[in-house]
Amino acid sequence: MNAQDGSPVSVRVMFLEDIDTVVNTAANQATKDQACHPYCCSDPATATPECFVSSNWGGGWIGKPIMTLLGSLGANVIAMSPANFSDNVYNYVPRGTNAYTTCVWAVFIGEVDLCVGSFWETAPRRNMVLFTSPIDVNIFSLLTTATLQVPFSASDLLSIGRPFEWDVWVLVGVMFAFSALCMWIVSHEPNDDFDEVETFPQPRGLVKGFWVSAMGYLAGNQFVSNVWSKRMIVFGFSFFIYISFARADLTLANFTESGQVWGPASRV
């Protein structure tokens, strides 16, 4: 990547620092005790000399491949940060506009050659500048080849019940029925949830109560009540939902981080 005279082409690259995406390790180390950390390079008042050394910007899953690419092309990288935005660019965007939009405008008016960051590629931005193809950050497979030679049986279909033991699922069912009963008992006046033919003591109301209770657990948006007694029931049942789903989320997080699955929960 050379000019006509054979000298390396200088490329003005603005790095938009962010945790894990575009990282300047040297600048972060120099400013680790400052309140602006880890975004000190973005402000002219806090930017340090390390912010403007191109070789320091090799961190992050975006910064690293970009610097590797520019290095392989032999480009002379002139490192910039949002601290380098000129007064001229603010003739096009108001001060205080996010750095990503401002950087697009800086490229558009010719003050920057390349912006490096985790961008939203919106239509207005695309009409102004060119974007690289999206970087494939991670691959998540719903189906994959089995690594263990274990015969499959119909009982394996029941594994969908994890992360709870089956007695916990029985408890969930009991909570459905209990909350449905409570909703029905306090429904003496017609409302958005219970019509007149479904209020206590009509047996049909118990069926409706179970439906509302189950949908509250599965959809989270079926409880609409203007009666305080029902609101307290909803509050208690919602707390149970929170605890049970929190357990499921923790199990999933543990699996994605360590590759290990906790044993099924025997209690909530």
Secondary structure, DSSP 8 states (H G I E B T S, - for coil): -B-TTS-B-EEEEEE--BTTTBB-HHHHHHTTTSTTTT-GGGSTTT--GGGG-GGGG-BSTTHHHHHHHHHHTT-EEEEE-GGG--TTGGGTS-TT--HHHHHHHHHHTTS-SEEES-----HHHHHHS------------SS----S-----GGGGGGGGTTB-HHHHHHHHHHHHHHHHHHHHT--S--SS--GGGSTT-HHHHHHHHHHHHHHHHTS-------HHHHHHHHHHHHHHHHHHHHHHHHHHHHHHHS-----BS--
